[in-house]
Amino acid sequence: MFMSVIFLTLNSVFETLSESLMPFFAVKFCFALIKKTILFYVLMQLLF
């Protein structure tokens, strides 16, 4: 019971945070994705 209350509180806090930080995280995620793609491409060029 106690754990579920904590979980619900954390969940609502996280939702509020993610709504305010969503653009920031989206940009960060895009950059990470681009970097991974470039790294993968470079590795493929080196291997084959």
PDBQT receptor file of N, H, CA, C and O in Angstrom, charges set to zero:
ATOM      1  N   MET A   1       0.840  -1.204   0.000  1.00  0.00    +0.000 N 
ATOM      2  CA  MET A   1       0.000   0.000   0.000  1.00  0.00    +0.000 C 
ATOM      3  C   MET A   1       0.871   1.248   0.000  1.00  0.00    +0.000 C 
ATOM      4  O   MET A   1       0.684   2.158  -0.809  1.00  0.00    +0.000 OA
ATOM      5  N   PHE A   2       1.821   1.272   0.920  1.00  0.00    +0.000 N 
ATOM      6  H   PHE A   2       1.973   0.533   1.577  1.00  0.00    +0.000 HD
ATOM      7  CA  PHE A   2       2.705   2.430   1.041  1.00  0.00    +0.000 C 
ATOM      8  C   PHE A   2       3.514   2.643  -0.245  1.00  0.00    +0.000 C 
ATOM      9  O   PHE A   2       3.692   3.772  -0.702  1.00  0.00    +0.000 OA
ATOM     10  N   MET A   3       3.999   1.532  -0.819  1.00  0.00    +0.000 N 
ATOM     11  H   MET A   3       3.854   0.614  -0.448  1.00  0.00    +0.000 HD
ATOM     12  CA  MET A   3       4.792   1.615  -2.043  1.00  0.00    +0.000 C 
ATOM     13  C   MET A   3       3.969   2.163  -3.201  1.00  0.00    +0.000 C 
ATOM     14  O   MET A   3       4.477   2.929  -4.019  1.00  0.00    +0.000 OA
ATOM     15  N   SER A   4       2.716   1.778  -3.272  1.00  0.00    +0.000 N 
ATOM     16  H   SER A   4       2.303   1.155  -2.607  1.00  0.00    +0.000 HD
ATOM     17  CA  SER A   4       1.873   2.252  -4.375  1.00  0.00    +0.000 C 
ATOM     18  C   SER A   4       1.611   3.749  -4.261  1.00  0.00    +0.000 C 
ATOM     19  O   SER A   4       1.513   4.445  -5.271  1.00  0.00    +0.000 OA
ATOM     20  N   VAL A   5       1.498   4.243  -3.023  1.00  0.00    +0.000 N 
ATOM     21  H   VAL A   5       1.578   3.678  -2.202  1.00  0.00    +0.000 HD
ATOM     22  CA  VAL A   5       1.320   5.688  -2.822  1.00  0.00    +0.000 C 
ATOM     23  C   VAL A   5       2.558   6.436  -3.304  1.00  0.00    +0.000 C 
ATOM     24  O   VAL A   5       2.452   7.452  -3.990  1.00  0.00    +0.000 OA
ATOM     25  N   ILE A   6       3.735   5.925  -2.938  1.00  0.00    +0.000 N 
ATOM     26  H   ILE A   6       3.822   5.099  -2.380  1.00  0.00    +0.000 HD
ATOM     27  CA  ILE A   6       4.985   6.530  -3.385  1.00  0.00    +0.000 C 
ATOM     28  C   ILE A   6       5.073   6.508  -4.901  1.00  0.00    +0.000 C 
ATOM     29  O   ILE A   6       5.447   7.496  -5.533  1.00  0.00    +0.000 OA
ATOM     30  N   PHE A   7       4.720   5.355  -5.479  1.00  0.00    +0.000 N 
ATOM     31  H   PHE A   7       4.416   4.552  -4.966  1.00  0.00    +0.000 HD
ATOM     32  CA  PHE A   7       4.785   5.203  -6.920  1.00  0.00    +0.000 C 
ATOM     33  C   PHE A   7       3.875   6.203  -7.623  1.00  0.00    +0.000 C 
ATOM     34  O   PHE A   7       4.272   6.832  -8.604  1.00  0.00    +0.000 OA
ATOM     35  N   LEU A   8       2.643   6.347  -7.112  1.00  0.00    +0.000 N 
ATOM     36  H   LEU A   8       2.321   5.836  -6.315  1.00  0.00    +0.000 HD
ATOM     37  CA  LEU A   8       1.700   7.277  -7.715  1.00  0.00    +0.000 C 
ATOM     38  C   LEU A   8       2.205   8.712  -7.606  1.00  0.00    +0.000 C 
ATOM     39  O   LEU A   8       2.079   9.486  -8.554  1.00  0.00    +0.000 OA
ATOM     40  N   THR A   9       2.773   9.071  -6.460  1.00  0.00    +0.000 N 
ATOM     41  H   THR A   9       2.875   8.442  -5.689  1.00  0.00    +0.000 HD
ATOM     42  CA  THR A   9       3.320  10.406  -6.279  1.00  0.00    +0.000 C 
ATOM     43  C   THR A   9       4.453  10.663  -7.255  1.00  0.00    +0.000 C 
ATOM     44  O   THR A   9       4.492  11.701  -7.915  1.00  0.00    +0.000 OA
ATOM     45  N   LEU A  10       5.378   9.709  -7.346  1.00  0.00    +0.000 N 
ATOM     46  H   LEU A  10       5.347   8.865  -6.811  1.00  0.00    +0.000 HD
ATOM     47  CA  LEU A  10       6.496   9.841  -8.276  1.00  0.00    +0.000 C 
ATOM     48  C   LEU A  10       5.997   9.931  -9.713  1.00  0.00    +0.000 C 
ATOM     49  O   LEU A  10       6.519  10.702 -10.519  1.00  0.00    +0.000 OA
ATOM     50  N   ASN A  11       4.999   9.146 -10.015  1.00  0.00    +0.000 N 
ATOM     51  H   ASN A  11       4.575   8.519  -9.360  1.00  0.00    +0.000 HD
ATOM     52  CA  ASN A  11       4.446   9.130 -11.359  1.00  0.00    +0.000 C 
ATOM     53  C   ASN A  11       3.871  10.492 -11.742  1.00  0.00    +0.000 C 
ATOM     54  O   ASN A  11       4.123  10.987 -12.841  1.00  0.00    +0.000 OA
ATOM     55  N   SER A  12       3.105  11.092 -10.846  1.00  0.00    +0.000 N 
ATOM     56  H   SER A  12       2.899  10.690  -9.954  1.00  0.00    +0.000 HD
ATOM     57  CA  SER A  12       2.509  12.393 -11.145  1.00  0.00    +0.000 C 
ATOM     58  C   SER A  12       3.586  13.480 -11.240  1.00  0.00    +0.000 C 
ATOM     59  O   SER A  12       3.515  14.368 -12.088  1.00  0.00    +0.000 OA
ATOM     60  N   VAL A  13       4.585  13.392 -10.353  1.00  0.00    +0.000 N 
ATOM     61  H   VAL A  13       4.643  12.670  -9.663  1.00  0.00    +0.000 HD
ATOM     62  CA  VAL A  13       5.698  14.345 -10.418  1.00  0.00    +0.000 C 
ATOM     63  C   VAL A  13       6.432  14.207 -11.739  1.00  0.00    +0.000 C 
ATOM     64  O   VAL A  13       6.749  15.202 -12.391  1.00  0.00    +0.000 OA
ATOM     65  N   PHE A  14       6.700  12.964 -12.133  1.00  0.00    +0.000 N 
ATOM     66  H   PHE A  14       6.442  12.156 -11.604  1.00  0.00    +0.000 HD
ATOM     67  CA  PHE A  14       7.413  12.716 -13.376  1.00  0.00    +0.000 C 
ATOM     68  C   PHE A  14       6.615  13.207 -14.584  1.00  0.00    +0.000 C 
ATOM     69  O   PHE A  14       7.184  13.754 -15.529  1.00  0.00    +0.000 OA
ATOM     70  N   GLU A  15       5.284  13.008 -14.549  1.00  0.00    +0.000 N 
ATOM     71  H   GLU A  15       4.822  12.564 -13.781  1.00  0.00    +0.000 HD
ATOM     72  CA  GLU A  15       4.442  13.471 -15.654  1.00  0.00    +0.000 C 
ATOM     73  C   GLU A  15       4.502  14.982 -15.778  1.00  0.00    +0.000 C 
ATOM     74  O   GLU A  15       4.605  15.518 -16.881  1.00  0.00    +0.000 OA
ATOM     75  N   THR A  16       4.438  15.678 -14.629  1.00  0.00    +0.000 N 
ATOM     76  H   THR A  16       4.354  15.243 -13.733  1.00  0.00    +0.000 HD
ATOM     77  CA  THR A  16       4.524  17.132 -14.638  1.00  0.00    +0.000 C 
ATOM     78  C   THR A  16       5.870  17.577 -15.195  1.00  0.00    +0.000 C 
ATOM     79  O   THR A  16       5.940  18.485 -16.023  1.00  0.00    +0.000 OA
ATOM     80  N   LEU A  17       6.931  16.935 -14.739  1.00  0.00    +0.000 N 
ATOM     81  H   LEU A  17       6.874  16.197 -14.067  1.00  0.00    +0.000 HD
ATOM     82  CA  LEU A  17       8.272  17.275 -15.201  1.00  0.00    +0.000 C 
ATOM     83  C   LEU A  17       8.424  17.003 -16.693  1.00  0.00    +0.000 C 
ATOM     84  O   LEU A  17       8.972  17.825 -17.428  1.00  0.00    +0.000 OA
ATOM     85  N   SER A  18       7.941  15.859 -17.132  1.00  0.00    +0.000 N 
ATOM     86  H   SER A  18       7.495  15.192 -16.535  1.00  0.00    +0.000 HD
ATOM     87  CA  SER A  18       8.114  15.493 -18.533  1.00  0.00    +0.000 C 
ATOM     88  C   SER A  18       7.316  16.424 -19.447  1.00  0.00    +0.000 C 
ATOM     89  O   SER A  18       7.720  16.669 -20.584  1.00  0.00    +0.000 OA
ATOM     90  N   GLU A  19       6.186  16.943 -18.958  1.00  0.00    +0.000 N 
ATOM     91  H   GLU A  19       5.858  16.743 -18.035  1.00  0.00    +0.000 HD
ATOM     92  CA  GLU A  19       5.427  17.886 -19.765  1.00  0.00    +0.000 C 
ATOM     93  C   GLU A  19       6.175  19.197 -19.931  1.00  0.00    +0.000 C 
ATOM     94  O   GLU A  19       6.145  19.807 -21.000  1.00  0.00    +0.000 OA
ATOM     95  N   SER A  20       6.861  19.635 -18.849  1.00  0.00    +0.000 N 
ATOM     96  H   SER A  20       6.885  19.139 -17.981  1.00  0.00    +0.000 HD
ATOM     97  CA  SER A  20       7.583  20.900 -18.933  1.00  0.00    +0.000 C 
ATOM     98  C   SER A  20       8.930  20.737 -19.634  1.00  0.00    +0.000 C 
ATOM     99  O   SER A  20       9.441  21.680 -20.239  1.00  0.00    +0.000 OA
ATOM    100  N   LEU A  21       9.507  19.521 -19.549  1.00  0.00    +0.000 N 
ATOM    101  H   LEU A  21       9.092  18.755 -19.058  1.00  0.00    +0.000 HD
ATOM    102  CA  LEU A  21      10.825  19.281 -20.133  1.00  0.00    +0.000 C 
ATOM    103  C   LEU A  21      10.765  18.545 -21.470  1.00  0.00    +0.000 C 
ATOM    104  O   LEU A  21      11.802  18.210 -22.042  1.00  0.00    +0.000 OA
ATOM    105  N   MET A  22       9.556  18.295 -21.966  1.00  0.00    +0.000 N 
ATOM    106  H   MET A  22       8.714  18.567 -21.501  1.00  0.00    +0.000 HD
ATOM    107  CA  MET A  22       9.409  17.483 -23.162  1.00  0.00    +0.000 C 
ATOM    108  C   MET A  22      10.216  17.992 -24.355  1.00  0.00    +0.000 C 
ATOM    109  O   MET A  22      10.881  17.191 -25.012  1.00  0.00    +0.000 OA
ATOM    110  N   PRO A  23      10.185  19.294 -24.665  1.00  0.00    +0.000 N 
ATOM    111  CA  PRO A  23      10.980  19.772 -25.806  1.00  0.00    +0.000 C 
ATOM    112  C   PRO A  23      12.470  19.487 -25.615  1.00  0.00    +0.000 C 
ATOM    113  O   PRO A  23      13.158  19.060 -26.541  1.00  0.00    +0.000 OA
ATOM    114  N   PHE A  24      12.950  19.731 -24.398  1.00  0.00    +0.000 N 
ATOM    115  H   PHE A  24      12.390  20.078 -23.646  1.00  0.00    +0.000 HD
ATOM    116  CA  PHE A  24      14.364  19.498 -24.080  1.00  0.00    +0.000 C 
ATOM    117  C   PHE A  24      14.740  18.041 -24.293  1.00  0.00    +0.000 C 
ATOM    118  O   PHE A  24      15.760  17.741 -24.913  1.00  0.00    +0.000 OA
ATOM    119  N   PHE A  25      13.908  17.131 -23.774  1.00  0.00    +0.000 N 
ATOM    120  H   PHE A  25      13.079  17.375 -23.270  1.00  0.00    +0.000 HD
ATOM    121  CA  PHE A  25      14.187  15.706 -23.916  1.00  0.00    +0.000 C 
ATOM    122  C   PHE A  25      14.083  15.266 -25.369  1.00  0.00    +0.000 C 
ATOM    123  O   PHE A  25      14.849  14.413 -25.818  1.00  0.00    +0.000 OA
ATOM    124  N   ALA A  26      13.138  15.845 -26.104  1.00  0.00    +0.000 N 
ATOM    125  H   ALA A  26      12.517  16.538 -25.739  1.00  0.00    +0.000 HD
ATOM    126  CA  ALA A  26      12.981  15.490 -27.510  1.00  0.00    +0.000 C 
ATOM    127  C   ALA A  26      14.236  15.874 -28.288  1.00  0.00    +0.000 C 
ATOM    128  O   ALA A  26      14.721  15.104 -29.118  1.00  0.00    +0.000 OA
ATOM    129  N   VAL A  27      14.756  17.065 -28.015  1.00  0.00    +0.000 N 
ATOM    130  H   VAL A  27      14.363  17.690 -27.341  1.00  0.00    +0.000 HD
ATOM    131  CA  VAL A  27      15.973  17.521 -28.690  1.00  0.00    +0.000 C 
ATOM    132  C   VAL A  27      17.148  16.622 -28.327  1.00  0.00    +0.000 C 
ATOM    133  O   VAL A  27      17.925  16.213 -29.190  1.00  0.00    +0.000 OA
ATOM    134  N   LYS A  28      17.268  16.317 -27.015  1.00  0.00    +0.000 N 
ATOM    135  H   LYS A  28      16.637  16.649 -26.313  1.00  0.00    +0.000 HD
ATOM    136  CA  LYS A  28      18.352  15.463 -26.548  1.00  0.00    +0.000 C 
ATOM    137  C   LYS A  28      18.265  14.078 -27.200  1.00  0.00    +0.000 C 
ATOM    138  O   LYS A  28      19.273  13.518 -27.631  1.00  0.00    +0.000 OA
ATOM    139  N   PHE A  29      17.057  13.543 -27.261  1.00  0.00    +0.000 N 
ATOM    140  H   PHE A  29      16.238  13.998 -26.910  1.00  0.00    +0.000 HD
ATOM    141  CA  PHE A  29      16.837  12.224 -27.840  1.00  0.00    +0.000 C 
ATOM    142  C   PHE A  29      17.201  12.217 -29.325  1.00  0.00    +0.000 C 
ATOM    143  O   PHE A  29      17.822  11.276 -29.819  1.00  0.00    +0.000 OA
ATOM    144  N   CYS A  30      16.805  13.284 -30.030  1.00  0.00    +0.000 N 
ATOM    145  H   CYS A  30      16.300  14.049 -29.629  1.00  0.00    +0.000 HD
ATOM    146  CA  CYS A  30      17.119  13.386 -31.463  1.00  0.00    +0.000 C 
ATOM    147  C   CYS A  30      18.627  13.413 -31.671  1.00  0.00    +0.000 C 
ATOM    148  O   CYS A  30      19.152  12.728 -32.548  1.00  0.00    +0.000 OA
ATOM    149  N   PHE A  31      19.323  14.210 -30.857  1.00  0.00    +0.000 N 
ATOM    150  H   PHE A  31      18.896  14.767 -30.144  1.00  0.00    +0.000 HD
ATOM    151  CA  PHE A  31      20.774  14.286 -30.980  1.00  0.00    +0.000 C 
ATOM    152  C   PHE A  31      21.418  12.926 -30.721  1.00  0.00    +0.000 C 
ATOM    153  O   PHE A  31      22.333  12.519 -31.436  1.00  0.00    +0.000 OA
ATOM    154  N   ALA A  32      20.935  12.226 -29.693  1.00  0.00    +0.000 N 
ATOM    155  H   ALA A  32      20.191  12.556 -29.112  1.00  0.00    +0.000 HD
ATOM    156  CA  ALA A  32      21.482  10.915 -29.370  1.00  0.00    +0.000 C 
ATOM    157  C   ALA A  32      21.253   9.941 -30.527  1.00  0.00    +0.000 C 
ATOM    158  O   ALA A  32      22.136   9.159 -30.879  1.00  0.00    +0.000 OA
ATOM    159  N   LEU A  33      20.063  10.001 -31.107  1.00  0.00    +0.000 N 
ATOM    160  H   LEU A  33      19.345  10.636 -30.820  1.00  0.00    +0.000 HD
ATOM    161  CA  LEU A  33      19.715   9.129 -32.220  1.00  0.00    +0.000 C 
ATOM    162  C   LEU A  33      20.609   9.405 -33.424  1.00  0.00    +0.000 C 
ATOM    163  O   LEU A  33      21.097   8.479 -34.072  1.00  0.00    +0.000 OA
ATOM    164  N   ILE A  34      20.819  10.686 -33.716  1.00  0.00    +0.000 N 
ATOM    165  H   ILE A  34      20.423  11.438 -33.190  1.00  0.00    +0.000 HD
ATOM    166  CA  ILE A  34      21.667  11.066 -34.841  1.00  0.00    +0.000 C 
ATOM    167  C   ILE A  34      23.099  10.579 -34.619  1.00  0.00    +0.000 C 
ATOM    168  O   ILE A  34      23.735  10.042 -35.525  1.00  0.00    +0.000 OA
ATOM    169  N   LYS A  35      23.598  10.782 -33.377  1.00  0.00    +0.000 N 
ATOM    170  H   LYS A  35      23.081  11.218 -32.641  1.00  0.00    +0.000 HD
ATOM    171  CA  LYS A  35      24.961  10.340 -33.074  1.00  0.00    +0.000 C 
ATOM    172  C   LYS A  35      25.098   8.829 -33.223  1.00  0.00    +0.000 C 
ATOM    173  O   LYS A  35      26.089   8.344 -33.769  1.00  0.00    +0.000 OA
ATOM    174  N   LYS A  36      24.094   8.078 -32.735  1.00  0.00    +0.000 N 
ATOM    175  H   LYS A  36      23.289   8.472 -32.292  1.00  0.00    +0.000 HD
ATOM    176  CA  LYS A  36      24.131   6.624 -32.856  1.00  0.00    +0.000 C 
ATOM    177  C   LYS A  36      24.119   6.195 -34.312  1.00  0.00    +0.000 C 
ATOM    178  O   LYS A  36      24.835   5.273 -34.703  1.00  0.00    +0.000 OA
ATOM    179  N   THR A  37      23.300   6.871 -35.115  1.00  0.00    +0.000 N 
ATOM    180  H   THR A  37      22.718   7.620 -34.797  1.00  0.00    +0.000 HD
ATOM    181  CA  THR A  37      23.201   6.537 -36.529  1.00  0.00    +0.000 C 
ATOM    182  C   THR A  37      24.528   6.772 -37.229  1.00  0.00    +0.000 C 
ATOM    183  O   THR A  37      24.976   5.939 -38.018  1.00  0.00    +0.000 OA
ATOM    184  N   ILE A  38      25.163   7.915 -36.940  1.00  0.00    +0.000 N 
ATOM    185  H   ILE A  38      24.799   8.591 -36.299  1.00  0.00    +0.000 HD
ATOM    186  CA  ILE A  38      26.450   8.234 -37.556  1.00  0.00    +0.000 C 
ATOM    187  C   ILE A  38      27.514   7.221 -37.129  1.00  0.00    +0.000 C 
ATOM    188  O   ILE A  38      28.288   6.740 -37.956  1.00  0.00    +0.000 OA
ATOM    189  N   LEU A  39      27.547   6.900 -35.827  1.00  0.00    +0.000 N 
ATOM    190  H   LEU A  39      26.918   7.291 -35.155  1.00  0.00    +0.000 HD
ATOM    191  CA  LEU A  39      28.513   5.921 -35.328  1.00  0.00    +0.000 C 
ATOM    192  C   LEU A  39      28.311   4.569 -36.003  1.00  0.00    +0.000 C 
ATOM    193  O   LEU A  39      29.271   3.917 -36.414  1.00  0.00    +0.000 OA
ATOM    194  N   PHE A  40      27.049   4.157 -36.112  1.00  0.00    +0.000 N 
ATOM    195  H   PHE A  40      26.269   4.687 -35.778  1.00  0.00    +0.000 HD
ATOM    196  CA  PHE A  40      26.723   2.880 -36.739  1.00  0.00    +0.000 C 
ATOM    197  C   PHE A  40      27.180   2.864 -38.193  1.00  0.00    +0.000 C 
ATOM    198  O   PHE A  40      27.754   1.880 -38.661  1.00  0.00    +0.000 OA
ATOM    199  N   TYR A  41      26.920   3.969 -38.909  1.00  0.00    +0.000 N 
ATOM    200  H   TYR A  41      26.453   4.768 -38.528  1.00  0.00    +0.000 HD
ATOM    201  CA  TYR A  41      27.297   4.092 -40.319  1.00  0.00    +0.000 C 
ATOM    202  C   TYR A  41      28.816   4.004 -40.480  1.00  0.00    +0.000 C 
ATOM    203  O   TYR A  41      29.316   3.308 -41.364  1.00  0.00    +0.000 OA
ATOM    204  N   VAL A  42      29.545   4.721 -39.612  1.00  0.00    +0.000 N 
ATOM    205  H   VAL A  42      29.139   5.286 -38.894  1.00  0.00    +0.000 HD
ATOM    206  CA  VAL A  42      31.003   4.712 -39.660  1.00  0.00    +0.000 C 
ATOM    207  C   VAL A  42      31.546   3.311 -39.388  1.00  0.00    +0.000 C 
ATOM    208  O   VAL A  42      32.465   2.849 -40.064  1.00  0.00    +0.000 OA
ATOM    209  N   LEU A  43      30.965   2.638 -38.387  1.00  0.00    +0.000 N 
ATOM    210  H   LEU A  43      30.218   3.013 -37.838  1.00  0.00    +0.000 HD
ATOM    211  CA  LEU A  43      31.398   1.279 -38.073  1.00  0.00    +0.000 C 
ATOM    212  C   LEU A  43      31.159   0.342 -39.247  1.00  0.00    +0.000 C 
ATOM    213  O   LEU A  43      32.001  -0.501 -39.556  1.00  0.00    +0.000 OA
ATOM    214  N   MET A  44      30.010   0.489 -39.903  1.00  0.00    +0.000 N 
ATOM    215  H   MET A  44      29.325   1.173 -39.652  1.00  0.00    +0.000 HD
ATOM    216  CA  MET A  44      29.704  -0.360 -41.044  1.00  0.00    +0.000 C 
ATOM    217  C   MET A  44      30.692  -0.109 -42.179  1.00  0.00    +0.000 C 
ATOM    218  O   MET A  44      31.117  -1.044 -42.857  1.00  0.00    +0.000 OA
ATOM    219  N   GLN A  45      31.058   1.169 -42.387  1.00  0.00    +0.000 N 
ATOM    220  H   GLN A  45      30.712   1.929 -41.837  1.00  0.00    +0.000 HD
ATOM    221  CA  GLN A  45      32.021   1.504 -43.435  1.00  0.00    +0.000 C 
ATOM    222  C   GLN A  45      33.382   0.877 -43.125  1.00  0.00    +0.000 C 
ATOM    223  O   GLN A  45      34.075   0.403 -44.025  1.00  0.00    +0.000 OA
ATOM    224  N   LEU A  46      33.756   0.878 -41.843  1.00  0.00    +0.000 N 
ATOM    225  H   LEU A  46      33.193   1.263 -41.111  1.00  0.00    +0.000 HD
ATOM    226  CA  LEU A  46      35.049   0.335 -41.449  1.00  0.00    +0.000 C 
ATOM    227  C   LEU A  46      35.071  -1.189 -41.565  1.00  0.00    +0.000 C 
ATOM    228  O   LEU A  46      36.080  -1.776 -41.958  1.00  0.00    +0.000 OA
ATOM    229  N   LEU A  47      33.950  -1.822 -41.220  1.00  0.00    +0.000 N 
ATOM    230  H   LEU A  47      33.130  -1.345 -40.901  1.00  0.00    +0.000 HD
ATOM    231  CA  LEU A  47      33.914  -3.278 -41.195  1.00  0.00    +0.000 C 
ATOM    232  C   LEU A  47      33.822  -3.876 -42.595  1.00  0.00    +0.000 C 
ATOM    233  O   LEU A  47      34.439  -4.902 -42.883  1.00  0.00    +0.000 OA
ATOM    234  N   PHE A  48      33.045  -3.223 -43.468  1.00  0.00    +0.000 N 
ATOM    235  H   PHE A  48      32.544  -2.389 -43.234  1.00  0.00    +0.000 HD
ATOM    236  CA  PHE A  48      32.814  -3.799 -44.796  1.00  0.00    +0.000 C 
ATOM    237  C   PHE A  48      33.432  -2.966 -45.904  1.00  0.00    +0.000 C 
ATOM    238  O   PHE A  48      33.323  -3.320 -47.077  1.00  0.00    +0.000 OA
TER     239      PHE A  48
